[in-house]
Amino acid sequence: MTTGEYILTVFEEKKASRVIYERDEAAAYDAAQLISGSFTSPLYETLWENFYDMDAITQHLEAIYDSGNHFGLVYFIFILANAVDYSIPLQFTEMSANDSLVPILSAAIIEDWLEYDSTCEATEYEG
């Protein structure tokens, strides 16, 4: 998904979601975990394979999340994916367009990211 497509999808979702629905927190978090789980570790690996500084990225994501800037975290993930031509799922875009779901998506992403970061063992290649 290109940046232009992402923006158009967000605007379309915002128009479509003008009706406010009662939110089921547990179901929303389950959906966010599924969405995050489908792309977080492959995105992490793709960034690492492209020689991005994973420690700096992880620290930045933690700082964004700790500051309560959930939109910033979600958009930074999109920017990272776009930087390495990694396609994020449409459901990510749809959820990121819903103001009440962004904090839930942000929490799922940081949880998955930190879990993967703590278990990922980067291998150094001898050259």
Number of C-alpha atoms within 10 A of each C-alpha: 17 14 11 9 11 19 14 13 18 18 14 13 17 16 11 10 14 9 8 7 7 6 10 8 11 10 10 16 17 14 18 24 19 15 20 24 16 14 19 22 18 13 20 21 17 17 20 13 11 11 9 15 10 14 10 10 16 16 12 14 24 17 13 19 20 11 11 13 15 23 18 16 26 24 14 16 19 21 14 17 21 15 11 14 14 18 13 21 13 13 14 21 21 19 22 26 22 17 13 13 18 22 22 21 28 27 19 21 25 21 17 18 21 16 12 16 17 9 8 12 8 10 6 6 5 4 3
